[in-house]
Amino acid sequence: MAAALPLLLPSAAFAAVVGAPHAESVKLPVMPAVLAEGDPCTEASPRTVRAEPRYQRTLNLQQSWRFGRGSGVKVAVVDTGVATGTARLVGRVTPVSGDGDCVGHGSFLAGLVAAAPVSGTGFSGVAPQARILAVRGTDQRGTPTADTLAAGIRAAADAGAQVILVGPALARGSSGLTRAVEHAAKQDALVVAAAAPQLKSGTSPGPAKDYWPAAQLGVLSVLGTAEDGSVPDDTAVPRRADLAAPGSGVIGVGPRGKGHLIGNGSSLAAAFVAGAAALVRARYPDLSAAGTAERLVRNAYPADVPRMDVYAALSSSGSGRTDVAPPPAPARMPSYEATEAAVRRGTLLAGAGAATTGAVAWAALAVRARGRRSEDAAG
């Protein structure tokens, strides 16, 4: 069994977020990933951001929605649960396992995936017509284990999810977690997972390492980056990641009320990619889970970690990007003298697994450390 995830978002009760296109500074409560002992359930936020978040503009949702809004696609959120009354998701949440969401983190992720746009605020989910399957992959306080994540992934696949978002990132995997991902692949469900967990405030990231289930073959691994393309200080550093997406100063809705909260982390970036995967699967219903992942990676902005381009994934002819324009801020990985000197983009190897298992086997488009042995990079 993997060790429980002892990681939290920043401990400050409130953090500032600046909106766009016009300046708007609002103090928002921070969305926790795990509740400390004795903490009450996350309360409703009394504050709302009116302007469109800057990072959301880089996702280019308005243009992407010309191709559809994810109607008919089921996205499972395997995290702390999803409250059925989550704002902007009412009528589109189906409970699969767990009851409610005390922590609120799973509801926050679900909002990033599929929250419907409303007047008075520029915030929206990526696929606002997708359906959410609520799956608890942690205990009621938000602490995950390999066993709880494995059970959640299996339940999501069995419930018919076409995209499975896994928020927690564990320091160790397990054979049960591996088999759960393979089971999802047999059901043609794309597993999208955070490449790394959040750290307690002031904690050093330490050496780059693998986190699970993101490091597993067949999982689309996502790294959250700041507006300038860097990895935020409070994010652990993975050895590799397939895609980068906004993961710093992200606003969203909670499990109660209509106000906004703010959060950081690769799990939030993974939610954006899961929403994009829903848009792709709705637009290309005959495309497999592996094909969906390949399309998202192939059409991303080139960088140390390819940065997701939702519009290109929906509009390209299938042969990849036709432009070489850089993203607003190319995603990049930090250097650590204690470990690798630098990391670079790797190569996507997509393919099907053995017919006897039906598992989709496609190697991550890796961010690999310079000097790693070729057999490690291929694994």
C-alpha positions as CSV (number, residue, x, y, z in Angstrom):
1,M,0.0,0.0,0.0
2,A,1.3,3.4,-0.9
3,A,2.0,5.9,1.8
4,A,-0.8,8.4,2.4
5,L,-0.3,11.8,0.8
6,P,0.9,14.2,3.5
7,L,0.5,17.3,1.3
8,L,-1.5,20.4,1.4
9,L,-2.1,23.6,-0.5
10,P,-0.7,26.8,1.0
11,S,-1.9,27.3,4.6
12,A,-3.0,30.9,4.2
13,A,-6.7,31.4,4.6
14,F,-7.0,33.8,1.7
15,A,-4.9,34.5,-1.4
16,A,-5.2,37.2,-4.0
17,V,-6.1,36.6,-7.6
18,V,-5.9,39.1,-10.4
19,G,-8.4,38.8,-13.2
20,A,-8.4,39.9,-16.8
21,P,-9.1,41.5,-19.2
22,H,-9.4,44.4,-16.7
23,A,-7.5,44.5,-13.5
24,E,-9.5,43.1,-10.5
25,S,-7.9,42.1,-7.2
26,V,-10.0,39.8,-5.0
27,K,-9.0,38.0,-1.9
28,L,-10.3,34.4,-2.2
29,P,-10.3,31.6,0.4
30,V,-7.8,28.8,-0.5
31,M,-9.1,25.4,-1.5
32,P,-7.4,22.7,0.6
33,A,-6.5,19.3,-0.8
34,V,-6.5,17.6,2.6
35,L,-8.2,18.7,5.8
36,A,-6.0,18.9,8.9
37,E,-7.3,17.0,12.0
38,G,-10.0,19.1,13.7
39,D,-10.6,21.3,10.7
40,P,-14.3,21.7,9.7
41,C,-15.6,21.0,6.2
42,T,-14.6,23.7,3.7
43,E,-17.1,26.5,3.9
44,A,-18.8,28.4,1.0
45,S,-16.8,31.3,-0.3
46,P,-18.5,34.7,0.0
47,R,-16.5,36.2,-2.9
48,T,-16.7,36.1,-6.6
49,V,-14.3,37.0,-9.4
50,R,-16.1,38.9,-12.1
51,A,-13.3,39.1,-14.8
52,E,-12.0,36.2,-16.8
53,P,-8.9,34.8,-15.2
54,R,-5.7,35.5,-17.3
55,Y,-4.8,31.8,-17.5
56,Q,-8.2,31.0,-18.8
57,R,-7.6,33.2,-21.8
58,T,-4.6,31.1,-22.8
59,L,-6.9,28.1,-22.9
60,N,-8.8,29.9,-25.7
61,L,-12.1,28.3,-24.7
62,Q,-14.5,30.6,-26.6
63,Q,-12.8,29.7,-29.9
64,S,-12.6,26.0,-28.9
65,W,-16.3,25.9,-28.1
66,R,-17.1,26.4,-31.8
67,F,-16.5,22.7,-32.1
68,G,-18.7,21.7,-29.2
69,R,-18.8,21.8,-25.4
70,G,-18.3,18.1,-24.4
71,S,-22.0,17.1,-24.6
72,G,-22.5,13.4,-23.8
73,V,-19.0,12.7,-22.5
74,K,-18.7,11.3,-18.9
75,V,-15.7,12.6,-16.9
76,A,-15.1,10.8,-13.6
77,V,-13.4,12.9,-10.9
78,V,-11.5,10.6,-8.6
79,D,-10.6,12.8,-5.6
80,T,-12.4,13.9,-2.4
81,G,-15.8,13.4,-4.0
82,V,-18.1,15.8,-5.8
83,A,-21.1,17.5,-4.1
84,T,-24.2,17.0,-6.2
85,G,-25.1,20.7,-5.6
86,T,-21.8,22.1,-6.8
87,A,-22.5,25.5,-8.5
88,R,-22.7,25.4,-12.3
89,L,-22.9,21.5,-12.2
90,V,-26.4,21.0,-10.9
91,G,-28.1,18.2,-12.8
92,R,-24.9,16.9,-14.3
93,V,-23.3,15.1,-11.3
94,T,-23.9,11.4,-10.9
95,P,-22.6,9.9,-7.6
96,V,-20.6,6.7,-8.1
97,S,-18.9,6.2,-4.7
98,G,-18.7,8.3,-1.6
99,D,-21.3,10.6,-0.2
100,G,-20.8,14.4,-0.6
101,D,-17.5,16.3,-0.4
102,C,-16.4,17.7,2.9
103,V,-13.0,18.8,1.7
104,G,-14.3,20.4,-1.5
105,H,-11.2,19.7,-3.6
106,G,-13.0,17.1,-5.9
107,S,-15.9,19.6,-6.4
108,F,-13.3,22.3,-7.3
109,L,-11.7,20.0,-9.9
110,A,-15.1,19.1,-11.3
111,G,-15.9,22.8,-11.8
112,L,-12.7,23.3,-13.7
113,V,-13.7,20.4,-16.0
114,A,-17.3,21.2,-16.6
115,A,-18.7,24.3,-14.8
116,A,-21.2,26.1,-17.0
117,P,-20.6,29.8,-17.8
118,V,-23.0,32.3,-16.2
119,S,-23.3,36.1,-16.4
120,G,-21.4,38.1,-13.9
121,T,-18.2,36.2,-14.0
122,G,-15.7,35.1,-16.7
123,F,-14.9,31.8,-15.0
124,S,-16.0,28.7,-16.8
125,G,-15.1,25.0,-17.0
126,V,-13.4,23.6,-20.1
127,A,-16.2,21.3,-21.2
128,P,-19.4,22.9,-19.8
129,Q,-21.8,20.3,-21.2
130,A,-19.9,17.2,-20.0
131,R,-21.3,15.0,-17.3
132,I,-19.4,14.4,-14.0
133,L,-19.2,11.1,-12.3
134,A,-18.4,11.7,-8.6
135,V,-15.9,9.1,-7.3
136,R,-14.2,9.3,-3.9
137,G,-10.6,8.2,-4.1
138,T,-9.6,9.4,-0.6
139,D,-10.9,9.2,2.9
140,Q,-13.4,11.8,4.0
141,R,-10.6,14.1,5.1
142,G,-8.9,13.9,1.7
143,T,-6.0,11.5,2.4
144,P,-5.5,9.0,-0.5
145,T,-3.8,5.6,-0.6
146,A,-3.0,3.4,-3.5
147,D,-5.9,1.2,-2.5
148,T,-8.5,4.0,-2.4
149,L,-7.3,5.4,-5.8
150,A,-7.3,1.9,-7.3
151,A,-10.9,1.4,-6.1
152,G,-11.9,4.8,-7.4
153,I,-10.4,4.2,-10.9
154,R,-12.1,0.8,-11.2
155,A,-15.5,2.2,-10.1
156,A,-15.2,5.1,-12.6
157,A,-14.4,2.7,-15.5
158,D,-17.2,0.4,-14.6
159,A,-19.6,3.4,-14.5
160,G,-18.8,4.2,-18.1
161,A,-16.4,7.1,-17.7
162,Q,-14.6,8.1,-21.0
163,V,-12.2,10.3,-19.1
164,I,-11.0,9.6,-15.6
165,L,-9.4,12.5,-13.7
166,V,-7.2,11.4,-10.8
167,G,-6.3,14.4,-8.5
168,P,-4.0,12.8,-5.9
169,A,-0.4,12.0,-6.7
170,L,1.3,9.3,-4.5
171,A,5.0,8.8,-3.8
172,R,4.5,5.0,-4.4
173,G,2.2,2.9,-6.5
174,S,1.0,-0.6,-6.1
175,S,0.1,-3.7,-8.2
176,G,-3.5,-3.0,-7.4
177,L,-3.2,0.6,-8.8
178,T,-1.5,-0.7,-11.9
179,R,-4.2,-3.2,-12.5
180,A,-6.9,-0.6,-12.0
181,V,-5.4,1.6,-14.7
182,E,-5.1,-1.4,-17.0
183,H,-8.8,-2.1,-16.3
184,A,-9.7,1.4,-17.2
185,A,-7.7,1.0,-20.5
186,K,-9.7,-2.1,-21.3
187,Q,-12.9,0.0,-21.0
188,D,-11.3,2.6,-23.4
189,A,-11.2,5.2,-20.6
190,L,-8.4,7.8,-20.7
191,V,-6.8,8.3,-17.3
192,V,-5.5,11.8,-16.7
193,A,-3.5,12.3,-13.5
194,A,-1.5,15.0,-11.7
195,A,2.3,14.5,-12.4
196,A,3.2,15.7,-8.9
197,P,1.6,16.6,-5.6
198,Q,1.5,19.9,-3.7
199,L,4.0,20.5,-0.9
200,K,3.4,22.0,2.5
201,S,4.4,25.7,2.5
202,G,8.1,26.1,2.8
203,T,9.0,22.5,2.0
204,S,11.8,21.9,-0.5
205,P,10.8,20.1,-3.6
206,G,13.8,17.8,-3.3
207,P,15.0,15.5,-6.1
208,A,12.8,14.8,-9.2
209,K,10.9,11.5,-8.8
210,D,8.0,9.5,-10.1
211,Y,4.5,9.9,-8.7
212,W,1.6,7.5,-9.1
213,P,-0.6,6.8,-11.0
214,A,0.8,9.5,-13.3
215,A,4.1,7.7,-13.9
216,Q,2.3,4.5,-15.0
217,L,2.3,3.5,-18.7
218,G,-1.0,4.5,-20.3
219,V,-1.7,7.5,-18.0
220,L,-1.7,11.1,-19.4
221,S,0.5,12.9,-16.9
222,V,0.0,16.6,-16.4
223,L,2.2,19.2,-14.7
224,G,0.8,22.5,-13.3
225,T,2.8,25.6,-14.2
226,A,2.8,29.3,-13.3
227,E,1.9,32.1,-15.7
228,D,5.6,32.4,-16.7
229,G,5.8,28.7,-17.5
230,S,7.8,27.8,-14.4
231,V,7.0,25.1,-11.9
232,P,5.6,26.8,-8.8
233,D,7.7,26.6,-5.6
234,D,5.1,24.6,-3.7
235,T,5.0,21.8,-6.4
236,A,7.0,18.6,-6.2
237,V,9.1,17.9,-9.3
238,P,8.3,14.8,-11.4
239,R,10.8,13.0,-13.6
240,R,8.5,13.4,-16.5
241,A,5.2,14.8,-17.7
242,D,3.2,14.6,-20.9
243,L,1.5,18.0,-20.8
244,A,1.6,21.3,-18.9
245,A,-1.5,23.4,-18.1
246,P,-2.2,26.3,-15.7
247,G,-1.6,25.2,-12.1
248,S,-1.0,28.4,-10.1
249,G,-3.6,30.9,-8.9
250,V,-6.5,28.9,-10.4
251,I,-10.0,29.9,-9.4
252,G,-13.0,27.7,-9.2
253,V,-16.2,26.8,-7.3
254,G,-16.5,24.8,-4.1
255,P,-19.0,22.2,-2.9
256,R,-21.2,24.8,-1.3
257,G,-22.4,28.2,-2.3
258,K,-21.8,30.1,-5.5
259,G,-18.5,31.9,-4.6
260,H,-15.0,31.3,-5.8
261,L,-12.0,29.8,-4.1
262,I,-8.4,29.7,-5.3
263,G,-5.9,26.8,-5.6
264,N,-2.6,25.6,-6.9
265,G,-1.2,22.3,-8.1
266,S,-0.9,19.8,-10.9
267,S,-4.2,18.3,-10.0
268,L,-5.9,21.5,-11.2
269,A,-3.9,21.4,-14.4
270,A,-5.0,17.8,-14.9
271,A,-8.6,19.0,-14.6
272,F,-8.1,21.4,-17.5
273,V,-6.6,18.6,-19.6
274,A,-9.4,16.2,-18.6
275,G,-11.9,18.9,-19.8
276,A,-10.0,19.2,-23.1
277,A,-10.1,15.4,-23.4
278,A,-13.8,15.5,-23.1
279,L,-14.0,18.1,-25.9
280,V,-11.9,15.9,-28.1
281,R,-13.9,12.8,-27.4
282,A,-17.1,14.6,-28.1
283,R,-15.8,16.0,-31.4
284,Y,-14.2,12.7,-32.5
285,P,-16.4,10.0,-31.0
286,D,-14.6,7.2,-32.8
287,L,-11.2,8.2,-31.4
288,S,-9.9,5.8,-28.8
289,A,-8.6,6.9,-25.3
290,A,-5.0,6.5,-26.5
291,G,-5.8,8.4,-29.7
292,T,-7.3,11.2,-27.6
293,A,-4.1,11.4,-25.5
294,E,-1.9,11.4,-28.6
295,R,-3.9,14.2,-30.3
296,L,-3.7,16.4,-27.2
297,V,0.1,15.8,-26.9
298,R,0.9,16.1,-30.6
299,N,-0.9,19.4,-30.9
300,A,0.6,21.0,-27.8
301,Y,2.9,24.0,-27.9
302,P,6.5,22.7,-28.0
303,A,8.4,23.2,-24.7
304,D,10.3,21.3,-22.0
305,V,6.8,20.0,-21.1
306,P,4.5,20.5,-24.1
307,R,1.9,23.1,-23.1
308,M,-1.7,22.1,-23.9
309,D,-3.4,23.9,-26.8
310,V,-7.1,23.0,-26.7
311,Y,-8.1,24.7,-29.9
312,A,-5.3,23.0,-31.9
313,A,-6.3,19.6,-30.5
314,L,-9.8,20.1,-31.8
315,S,-9.1,21.8,-35.1
316,S,-6.0,20.1,-36.5
317,S,-6.2,17.7,-39.4
318,G,-4.6,15.0,-37.4
319,S,-1.0,15.4,-38.5
320,G,0.0,17.7,-35.7
321,R,0.5,21.4,-35.4
322,T,1.0,23.4,-38.6
323,D,2.5,26.4,-36.8
324,V,5.6,26.9,-34.8
325,A,4.4,29.9,-32.7
326,P,5.6,29.6,-29.1
327,P,3.1,29.6,-26.2
328,P,2.6,32.8,-24.2
329,A,5.1,31.3,-21.7
330,P,6.8,28.0,-22.6
331,A,6.5,25.4,-19.8
332,R,9.8,24.5,-18.4
333,M,11.2,22.4,-15.6
334,P,13.6,23.6,-12.9
335,S,17.2,22.5,-12.5
336,Y,18.5,20.9,-9.3
337,E,22.2,20.5,-8.6
338,A,21.4,17.7,-6.2
339,T,20.0,15.6,-9.0
340,E,19.7,16.1,-12.8
341,A,21.2,19.2,-14.3
342,A,18.3,19.7,-16.6
343,V,15.3,18.0,-18.2
344,R,14.1,17.9,-21.7
345,R,11.2,16.8,-23.8
346,G,11.0,13.1,-24.7
347,T,9.1,11.2,-27.2
348,L,5.5,9.9,-27.3
349,L,5.2,6.2,-28.0
350,A,1.6,5.3,-28.6
351,G,0.3,1.8,-29.0
352,A,-2.0,-0.9,-28.0
353,G,-1.3,-3.4,-25.3
354,A,-1.5,-7.2,-25.5
355,A,-4.9,-8.5,-26.7
356,T,-5.1,-10.8,-23.8
357,T,-5.3,-7.9,-21.4
358,G,-6.7,-5.2,-23.7
359,A,-4.5,-2.7,-21.9
360,V,-3.5,0.4,-23.8
361,A,0.2,0.8,-23.7
362,W,1.5,4.1,-24.7
363,A,4.6,5.5,-23.2
364,A,4.5,9.0,-21.8
365,L,5.8,11.9,-23.9
366,A,8.4,12.3,-21.3
367,V,10.3,15.1,-19.7
368,R,13.4,13.2,-19.1
369,A,16.5,14.1,-17.1
370,R,19.7,14.6,-19.1
371,G,22.0,11.7,-18.5
372,R,19.3,9.1,-17.6
373,R,20.0,5.7,-19.2
374,S,18.0,5.0,-22.4
375,E,16.3,2.0,-20.8
376,D,14.9,4.3,-18.1
377,A,13.7,6.8,-20.6
378,A,11.9,4.2,-22.6
379,G,10.2,2.8,-19.5
